[in-house]
Amino acid sequence: MKFLDNYFKLTELNTNVKTEVVAGITTFLTMAYIIFVNPSILSEAGMDYGAVFVATCVAAAIGCFVMGLWANYPIAQAPGMGLNAFFTYGVVLGMGYTWEAALGAVFFSGLTFFLLSIFKIREWIINSIPMSLRLGIAAGIGLFLAMIALKNSGIVVANPATFVSLGDLSEPAPLYALLGFFVITALAYLRVKGAVLIGILGITVMAMLLGHNQYGGVMSMPPSVAPTFMAMDLMGALDVAMLSVIFAFLFVDLFDTSGTLVGVAHRGKLLDKDGKLPRIGRAMMADSTASMAGAALGTSTTTSYIESTAGIASGGRTGLTAVVVGVLFLISLFFAPLAGSIPAYATAGALLYVAVLMAGSLAHANWEDPTDAAPVLIAALAMPLTFSIADGIALGFISFVGIKTLSGRFGDLNPAVVILALLFAAKFLFLS
């Protein structure tokens, strides 16, 4: 206990081992849904479900251990929502790349993130991107997740005349998805810990009892990770057209991680007197290291989780909280049969709820200024309608620069935004 106290500075930060362990368990329960959701999404790209399950747990554990032991922050990590959807539906199914090449893109984005953290370029990039674009991108990812949830559960179906239309709501899958969403939202409002996990498991059990889902067991030895381990195609990821994919992975992870770190640190009163996060470089490198390791194991980009605020609300203040989360992810390796029993409609409700949280960023947009509001809406709508996070980001940048230029608002522009907009425009004109 004394060693833990000294290493994590428990007394100095006004906490103790019991409090940190409880905080770690709380954080894990709020984010454990990723164990079921991530393999479900990535398996649609042709990846082995069991291997992705193992990669998800191990990559999350690595991220949590590095964050906790090196950066000493109570911030948990796991493969990110939105990034996994972009991996499957945007890069593999949308652009036609192999999942091996997509893993290569994840690795290079993690490596780039790592280098940006070492050379402290990330602050310049973050400060260069207008707040309106950040809000639009965050909301767009949420709407993208909502579209995936609605599609996978059959609530929305293809229509040759109108592109999409309402599915048959008398079928079991849409009904289960909607019920799961209602339950998760209600439990979250009532501040029930593990609301998302309870919703997923509850719908799964209900479907089993009513004969709509097969029981696959609860515990077993972990599946083999061999089908995805070191399967990333690094050369395929260096294709010119893949540069925008690497950038999209990097861009989303950069701002997702930055926003989460600052938000969680503010909630836990971990910022210094100047409002800055000490050891932010270490925290960023923990994120990028986990992404590279995850790509080697066979999963999409690993990032910091906003659900860490649940653990902080329970008193977590040090990296011991993150270490506890990492240990619980490793224990989860022995629950592969349970993960394999989770149907897509059971996770659809969770996706919809996450979409609600992310779309909330629209409330902070400046709707009184059309030169700010228009790019926000374009970026947010483009992602679900083009079924591509990368295209949504690109259209957001292009519209921001175009509208600001024509409005004479040159003071709102900076070199980084203009250069990125021009690069995106060149891609659409010459590489599409």
VMD Tcl script that draws the C-alpha trace (Angstrom):
set ca {
  {0.00 0.00 0.00}
  {2.85 2.37 0.78}
  {4.40 1.65 -2.61}
  {1.10 2.46 -4.36}
  {0.74 5.60 -2.28}
  {4.21 6.82 -3.23}
  {4.04 5.82 -6.88}
  {0.60 7.28 -7.66}
  {0.85 10.12 -5.11}
  {-2.42 9.06 -3.50}
  {-2.08 11.06 -0.28}
  {-0.86 14.13 -2.15}
  {-3.94 14.00 -4.38}
  {-6.27 13.36 -1.43}
  {-7.35 9.83 -2.34}
  {-6.64 6.21 -1.31}
  {-6.42 2.71 -2.78}
  {-10.05 1.77 -2.03}
  {-11.38 4.92 -3.65}
  {-9.23 4.41 -6.75}
  {-10.32 0.77 -7.12}
  {-14.00 1.69 -6.84}
  {-13.46 4.48 -9.38}
  {-11.78 2.04 -11.77}
  {-14.66 -0.43 -11.51}
  {-17.14 2.39 -12.10}
  {-15.32 3.62 -15.21}
  {-15.06 0.08 -16.58}
  {-18.79 -0.55 -16.17}
  {-19.64 2.61 -18.10}
  {-17.40 1.74 -21.06}
  {-17.44 -2.07 -21.10}
  {-19.95 -1.97 -23.96}
  {-17.00 -1.47 -26.33}
  {-16.03 -5.11 -25.68}
  {-19.21 -6.16 -27.49}
  {-19.70 -3.28 -29.91}
  {-16.20 -3.10 -31.41}
  {-15.99 -6.74 -32.59}
  {-19.54 -6.45 -33.92}
  {-18.62 -3.45 -36.09}
  {-15.16 -4.58 -37.25}
  {-16.34 -8.11 -38.08}
  {-18.52 -6.55 -40.79}
  {-15.25 -5.53 -42.48}
  {-14.37 -9.23 -42.77}
  {-12.26 -9.47 -39.61}
  {-12.46 -12.47 -37.29}
  {-14.87 -11.67 -34.44}
  {-12.95 -13.57 -31.76}
  {-9.59 -12.08 -32.75}
  {-11.03 -8.55 -32.68}
  {-12.55 -9.27 -29.28}
  {-9.10 -10.16 -27.92}
  {-7.45 -7.21 -29.70}
  {-10.06 -4.85 -28.22}
  {-9.46 -6.01 -24.64}
  {-5.66 -6.09 -24.91}
  {-5.34 -2.74 -26.72}
  {-7.61 -1.13 -24.13}
  {-5.53 -2.64 -21.32}
  {-2.28 -1.39 -22.86}
  {-3.69 2.12 -23.21}
  {-4.97 2.12 -19.64}
  {-1.67 0.81 -18.23}
  {0.44 3.39 -20.07}
  {-1.95 6.19 -19.11}
  {-2.02 5.08 -15.48}
  {1.59 4.03 -14.89}
  {3.33 6.69 -16.97}
  {1.02 9.70 -17.15}
  {-0.68 9.00 -13.77}
  {-4.13 10.09 -14.89}
  {-7.45 8.34 -14.09}
  {-8.35 8.28 -17.78}
  {-9.25 4.98 -19.46}
  {-8.65 4.08 -23.09}
  {-10.19 1.70 -25.61}
  {-10.91 1.52 -29.36}
  {-12.95 4.62 -30.15}
  {-16.57 4.76 -31.24}
  {-16.91 6.50 -34.58}
  {-13.37 5.59 -35.53}
  {-14.32 1.90 -35.66}
  {-17.36 2.76 -37.75}
  {-15.24 4.82 -40.13}
  {-12.83 1.90 -40.36}
  {-15.53 -0.55 -41.43}
  {-18.15 1.45 -43.29}
  {-15.96 4.22 -44.66}
  {-12.58 2.70 -45.48}
  {-13.31 -0.99 -46.09}
  {-16.91 -1.20 -47.28}
  {-17.07 2.35 -48.68}
  {-13.68 2.87 -50.33}
  {-13.01 -0.79 -51.04}
  {-9.70 -1.12 -49.18}
  {-8.81 -4.33 -47.37}
  {-9.08 -4.39 -43.60}
  {-5.37 -5.12 -43.54}
  {-4.64 -1.84 -45.33}
  {-7.04 -0.05 -42.99}
  {-5.09 -1.40 -40.02}
  {-1.94 -0.06 -41.68}
  {-3.59 3.38 -41.84}
  {-4.45 3.14 -38.14}
  {-0.81 2.30 -37.37}
  {0.53 5.26 -39.38}
  {-1.98 7.64 -37.82}
  {-0.88 6.45 -34.36}
  {2.77 6.85 -35.31}
  {2.11 10.37 -36.63}
  {0.21 11.22 -33.44}
  {3.17 9.94 -31.41}
  {5.63 12.11 -33.35}
  {3.36 15.15 -33.08}
  {3.28 14.64 -29.33}
  {7.06 14.35 -29.07}
  {7.72 17.49 -31.11}
  {4.83 19.41 -29.50}
  {3.19 20.20 -32.83}
  {-0.21 19.04 -31.64}
  {-0.87 22.28 -29.71}
  {-0.33 24.31 -32.88}
  {-2.70 22.08 -34.84}
  {-5.38 22.09 -32.14}
  {-5.23 25.86 -31.78}
  {-5.41 26.31 -35.57}
  {-8.73 24.50 -36.06}
  {-11.77 26.76 -35.49}
  {-14.14 25.77 -32.74}
  {-17.06 25.67 -35.17}
  {-15.39 22.90 -37.20}
  {-14.60 20.93 -34.07}
  {-18.24 21.10 -32.98}
  {-19.51 20.12 -36.43}
  {-17.14 17.16 -36.67}
  {-18.06 15.86 -33.20}
  {-21.77 16.12 -33.98}
  {-21.27 14.57 -37.41}
  {-19.61 11.51 -35.91}
  {-22.58 11.18 -33.59}
  {-25.04 11.36 -36.49}
  {-22.89 8.85 -38.40}
  {-23.15 6.41 -35.49}
  {-26.90 6.98 -35.37}
  {-27.22 6.13 -39.06}
  {-25.24 2.92 -38.55}
  {-27.41 1.93 -35.58}
  {-30.62 2.62 -37.49}
  {-29.34 0.69 -40.52}
  {-28.00 -2.33 -38.64}
  {-31.20 -2.76 -36.65}
  {-33.50 -2.43 -39.66}
  {-35.17 0.75 -38.41}
  {-33.99 2.48 -41.60}
  {-33.74 0.55 -44.87}
  {-32.68 1.31 -48.43}
  {-35.26 2.68 -50.84}
  {-34.57 3.08 -54.60}
  {-36.82 6.14 -54.84}
  {-35.95 8.05 -51.68}
  {-32.56 6.43 -50.80}
  {-33.78 5.57 -47.28}
  {-37.14 4.86 -45.67}
  {-38.60 3.44 -42.48}
  {-38.17 -0.30 -42.00}
  {-40.72 -2.78 -40.71}
  {-41.09 -1.90 -37.04}
  {-43.08 -5.07 -36.38}
  {-39.91 -7.14 -36.78}
  {-38.01 -8.19 -33.62}
  {-34.70 -6.45 -34.45}
  {-36.03 -2.86 -34.70}
  {-38.20 -3.37 -31.60}
  {-35.28 -4.68 -29.54}
  {-33.04 -1.83 -30.73}
  {-35.59 0.83 -29.80}
  {-36.32 -0.78 -26.43}
  {-32.59 -0.96 -25.69}
  {-32.18 2.71 -26.55}
  {-35.13 3.69 -24.33}
  {-33.80 1.64 -21.39}
  {-30.22 2.95 -21.69}
  {-31.39 6.56 -21.93}
  {-33.71 6.21 -18.93}
  {-31.04 4.50 -16.81}
  {-28.49 7.16 -17.76}
  {-30.93 9.88 -16.70}
  {-31.41 8.07 -13.38}
  {-27.59 7.98 -13.01}
  {-27.44 4.19 -12.88}
  {-23.82 3.04 -13.19}
  {-23.21 0.85 -16.23}
  {-26.43 1.97 -17.95}
  {-25.15 1.13 -21.44}
  {-23.83 -2.28 -20.38}
  {-27.08 -3.10 -18.57}
  {-29.07 -2.15 -21.67}
  {-26.99 -4.33 -24.00}
  {-27.03 -7.38 -21.72}
  {-30.70 -6.90 -20.84}
  {-31.81 -6.92 -24.48}
  {-29.56 -9.90 -25.19}
  {-31.08 -11.95 -22.36}
  {-34.62 -10.93 -23.32}
  {-34.03 -12.00 -26.92}
  {-32.70 -15.36 -25.71}
  {-35.70 -15.96 -23.47}
  {-38.09 -15.13 -26.33}
  {-36.25 -17.37 -28.78}
  {-34.80 -14.64 -31.00}
  {-31.15 -15.16 -30.02}
  {-28.91 -18.14 -29.32}
  {-27.14 -18.66 -25.98}
  {-23.42 -19.14 -26.57}
  {-22.19 -19.46 -23.01}
  {-20.50 -17.02 -20.63}
  {-16.87 -17.98 -19.99}
  {-14.09 -19.80 -21.81}
  {-10.43 -19.48 -22.64}
  {-9.77 -16.42 -24.87}
  {-10.05 -16.94 -28.65}
  {-6.93 -16.84 -30.80}
  {-5.74 -13.41 -31.95}
  {-3.76 -15.03 -34.78}
  {-6.22 -14.11 -37.61}
  {-5.54 -10.38 -37.07}
  {-2.20 -10.28 -35.23}
  {0.41 -8.36 -37.27}
  {-1.88 -8.61 -40.30}
  {-1.72 -4.87 -41.05}
  {-0.68 -4.00 -44.60}
  {1.72 -1.08 -44.19}
  {2.56 -0.80 -47.90}
  {-1.13 -0.80 -48.86}
  {-1.71 2.01 -46.39}
  {0.86 4.15 -48.21}
  {-1.34 4.40 -51.30}
  {-1.81 8.09 -52.22}
  {-5.57 7.91 -51.83}
  {-5.11 6.49 -48.33}
  {-3.43 9.67 -47.10}
  {-6.82 11.25 -46.48}
  {-7.84 8.16 -44.51}
  {-4.73 8.37 -42.33}
  {-5.42 12.06 -41.82}
  {-9.05 11.37 -40.87}
  {-8.00 8.78 -38.27}
  {-5.37 11.19 -36.95}
  {-7.62 14.26 -36.98}
  {-10.53 12.63 -35.17}
  {-8.27 10.97 -32.61}
  {-6.33 14.19 -32.02}
  {-9.38 16.26 -31.16}
  {-11.26 13.46 -29.47}
  {-8.30 12.80 -27.18}
  {-7.59 16.49 -26.56}
  {-11.20 17.29 -25.76}
  {-11.58 14.25 -23.52}
  {-8.36 14.92 -21.61}
  {-9.22 18.54 -20.93}
  {-12.87 17.79 -20.12}
  {-12.10 14.92 -17.78}
  {-9.24 16.82 -16.11}
  {-11.50 19.83 -15.54}
  {-14.13 17.59 -13.94}
  {-11.53 16.04 -11.67}
  {-9.83 19.38 -10.89}
  {-6.58 18.07 -12.32}
  {-5.69 21.23 -14.26}
  {-2.94 23.52 -12.98}
  {-3.38 27.16 -11.95}
  {-3.08 28.26 -15.60}
  {-5.87 25.91 -16.68}
  {-3.45 23.54 -18.42}
  {-3.07 19.81 -18.05}
  {0.32 18.80 -16.62}
  {2.01 15.85 -18.37}
  {-0.31 16.22 -21.36}
  {2.52 15.00 -23.60}
  {2.65 11.71 -21.71}
  {-1.13 11.36 -21.90}
  {-1.08 11.97 -25.65}
  {1.73 9.46 -26.15}
  {-0.22 6.87 -24.14}
  {-3.06 7.29 -26.60}
  {-0.84 6.98 -29.69}
  {1.12 4.04 -28.28}
  {-2.11 2.15 -27.66}
  {-3.27 2.91 -31.23}
  {-0.10 1.46 -32.73}
  {-0.32 -1.59 -30.48}
  {-4.00 -1.99 -31.32}
  {-3.29 -1.89 -35.06}
  {-0.67 -4.63 -34.61}
  {-3.15 -6.72 -32.62}
  {-6.06 -6.10 -34.98}
  {-8.35 -3.25 -33.94}
  {-9.13 0.31 -34.95}
  {-7.81 3.47 -33.29}
  {-7.59 3.48 -29.48}
  {-8.48 6.74 -27.77}
  {-9.29 8.29 -24.38}
  {-12.86 7.72 -23.15}
  {-15.12 10.45 -21.86}
  {-16.74 7.76 -19.68}
  {-13.71 8.24 -17.44}
  {-15.68 11.08 -15.84}
  {-17.83 8.42 -14.14}
  {-14.80 7.14 -12.26}
  {-13.64 10.64 -11.43}
  {-17.10 11.41 -10.07}
  {-16.59 8.39 -7.81}
  {-13.35 9.87 -6.47}
  {-10.69 8.64 -8.89}
  {-7.77 11.05 -9.07}
  {-4.70 9.03 -10.09}
  {-3.42 6.54 -12.61}
  {-4.34 3.69 -10.27}
  {-7.92 4.12 -11.49}
  {-6.80 3.57 -15.09}
  {-4.70 0.55 -14.08}
  {-7.76 -1.06 -12.45}
  {-9.72 -0.53 -15.69}
  {-6.89 -2.16 -17.63}
  {-6.90 -5.21 -15.34}
  {-10.68 -5.57 -15.79}
  {-10.28 -5.49 -19.58}
  {-7.79 -8.36 -19.32}
  {-10.20 -10.32 -17.12}
  {-12.85 -9.75 -19.80}
  {-10.80 -11.89 -22.20}
  {-12.37 -14.93 -20.55}
  {-15.92 -13.82 -21.43}
  {-15.67 -14.33 -25.21}
  {-18.77 -16.59 -25.47}
  {-20.88 -13.87 -23.87}
  {-19.49 -11.30 -26.31}
  {-20.27 -13.62 -29.22}
  {-23.88 -13.93 -28.07}
  {-24.56 -10.19 -28.34}
  {-26.69 -9.52 -31.47}
  {-26.33 -6.37 -33.57}
  {-29.71 -5.02 -32.47}
  {-28.61 -5.20 -28.82}
  {-25.68 -2.87 -29.50}
  {-27.73 -0.60 -31.79}
  {-29.40 1.02 -28.77}
  {-25.97 1.76 -27.30}
  {-24.83 3.34 -30.57}
  {-27.91 5.54 -30.64}
  {-27.27 6.68 -27.07}
  {-23.62 7.51 -27.81}
  {-24.89 9.44 -30.86}
  {-27.11 11.54 -28.61}
  {-24.15 12.46 -26.41}
  {-21.94 13.42 -29.35}
  {-24.63 15.36 -31.22}
  {-25.00 17.55 -28.13}
  {-22.01 19.59 -29.32}
  {-24.37 21.33 -31.77}
  {-25.80 23.23 -28.82}
  {-22.51 25.11 -28.48}
  {-22.33 26.29 -32.10}
  {-22.75 30.00 -32.88}
  {-26.03 29.87 -34.80}
  {-26.25 33.67 -34.88}
  {-23.30 33.85 -37.30}
  {-24.14 32.04 -40.57}
  {-20.47 31.93 -41.58}
  {-19.89 29.73 -38.52}
  {-23.20 27.88 -38.50}
  {-23.13 26.76 -42.15}
  {-19.81 24.83 -41.97}
  {-20.99 23.21 -38.72}
  {-24.15 21.91 -40.36}
  {-22.37 20.85 -43.55}
  {-19.75 18.84 -41.66}
  {-22.39 17.29 -39.38}
  {-24.78 16.31 -42.18}
  {-22.14 15.21 -44.67}
  {-20.85 12.38 -42.48}
  {-24.06 10.33 -42.24}
  {-25.29 11.26 -45.73}
  {-22.01 10.40 -47.48}
  {-21.41 7.57 -44.98}
  {-17.87 8.87 -44.53}
  {-16.21 10.72 -41.65}
  {-13.32 11.68 -43.93}
  {-15.61 13.30 -46.52}
  {-17.52 15.12 -43.80}
  {-14.30 16.58 -42.40}
  {-13.17 17.59 -45.88}
  {-16.45 19.31 -46.80}
  {-16.45 21.08 -43.44}
  {-13.00 22.58 -44.06}
  {-13.76 23.53 -47.67}
  {-17.05 25.20 -46.77}
  {-15.49 27.08 -43.85}
  {-12.71 28.57 -45.98}
  {-15.00 29.25 -48.95}
  {-17.72 30.99 -46.92}
  {-15.30 33.02 -44.80}
  {-13.39 34.15 -47.92}
  {-16.49 35.24 -49.83}
  {-17.77 37.02 -46.71}
  {-14.54 38.97 -46.34}
  {-13.87 37.37 -42.94}
  {-10.19 36.81 -43.64}
  {-9.33 37.34 -39.98}
  {-11.10 34.06 -39.13}
  {-8.76 32.11 -41.39}
  {-5.28 30.84 -40.63}
  {-2.65 29.11 -42.80}
  {-3.32 25.62 -41.42}
  {-7.06 25.71 -42.20}
  {-6.53 27.18 -45.68}
  {-3.87 24.62 -46.58}
  {-6.01 21.72 -45.39}
  {-9.04 23.03 -47.31}
  {-6.98 23.31 -50.50}
  {-5.62 19.79 -50.05}
  {-9.11 18.40 -49.53}
  {-10.40 20.26 -52.61}
  {-7.50 18.90 -54.68}
  {-8.34 15.39 -53.53}
  {-11.96 15.70 -54.65}
  {-10.96 17.22 -57.99}
  {-8.07 14.97 -58.93}
  {-8.14 11.80 -56.80}
  {-11.83 10.92 -56.63}
}
mol new
graphics top color blue
foreach p $ca { graphics top sphere $p radius 0.5 }
foreach p [lrange $ca 0 end-1] q [lrange $ca 1 end] { graphics top cylinder $p $q radius 0.2 }
display resetview
